[in-house]
């Protein structure tokens, strides 16, 4: 047996879910975390030790080791599945969608070798299709994974993610409860926080994230949870607090994509525009994601720097095309971009398609705004929401276009109450009463 095969065997052949879990002993911290989780999640939580997800700190090294091993043992379905999951996680960490086709190839090879009871590969396919924004596909793969192994916590977590994106919060909550029962830890606590955030239960979302922080092991977990705390502070209209959280996330993991973009957004809200532009430049240089490029362009536009804004908007189109070539169709960001900076009719078409795929509040707001920009306000008001500052602003503009001035003023006031810094393009207009 070669050294590569020996190294792989020494690392163990358990599933990523088992291998990644570190079960804490019955320390006082664990007991407190269990008690807090019971208070947070109710009687469905069973208490006990808190298993913690811990992805390998050296993920590229793990991927390379799996690749070497598979040259010696190409028939190992488990390792093919682990390699595929590693590629999906590397794409998440780096923002590089080029890992997705590699992940699909590895996961489909695993399923070819072991088509039955291969819940690890099924979980990987659920994660991959979710990352590609195919949430109906992710739901189907995750359902197959829970059928193959009802005790796989990540399968229930991914099924919860898919239901949440598809607008079925009841089923999302039910699957999350199953994940919490099987494996309370970072992955389940952050999912709980997202559910609470979408319900505007921000105190409960913060509690869940603090539990995740207490359970975090390794820099990747710390960066992810800190960045989510930054997002929650941003949603609450606290740019200083969000900036501190993003800085802590970047201290744990300097290239974290969400924290880099969030830090730039917070600096812009604090009117530290030069620093924000520098931060956005660093973020898009490392992770040229369409949403970040869009925000960067809108900051330039708010400063009257039209040429530089247009350069970023061209970057949005290029990034969306590159993602599509790798199997990621982001109609939400594309629709938002077209509504404000392109062709509103194209925005309506793309967002109608997205609404059909996943009828949730985020898509409803974007669809309403696209309809408004296309002059279809009677249709737009049916989809207009007020659950975020930007959504409340959009609803106010639609109400104004319909001649409902009193309603419009209430919606604008709500936008400022939720987050007075919600957009460099529009927040000042709302504050000035324009």
Secondary structure, DSSP 4 states (H G I P E B T S, - for coil): --HHHHHHHHH----HHHHHEEE--S-HHHHHHHHHHHHHHGGG---S--EEE---SSHHHHHHHHHHHHHH-TT-HHHHHHHHHHHHHHHHHH--THHHHHHHHHHHHHHHH--SS-HHHHHHHHHHHHHTT-HHHHHHHHHHHHHH-TT-HHHHHHHHHHHHHTT-HHHHHHHHHHHHHHH-SHHHHHHHHHHHHHTT-HHHHHHHHHHHHHH--SHHHHHHHHHHHHHHHHHTT-HHHHHHHHHHHHHH-TT-HHHHHHHHHHHHHTT-HHHHHHHHHHHHHH---HHHHHHHHHHHHHTT-HHHHHHHHHHHHHHHHHHHHTT---HHHHHHHHHHHS-HHHHHHHHHHHHHH---HHHHHHHHHHHHHTT-HHHHHHH---SSHHHHHHHHHHHHHTT-HHHHHHHHHHHHHH-TTS-TTTHHHHHTT-
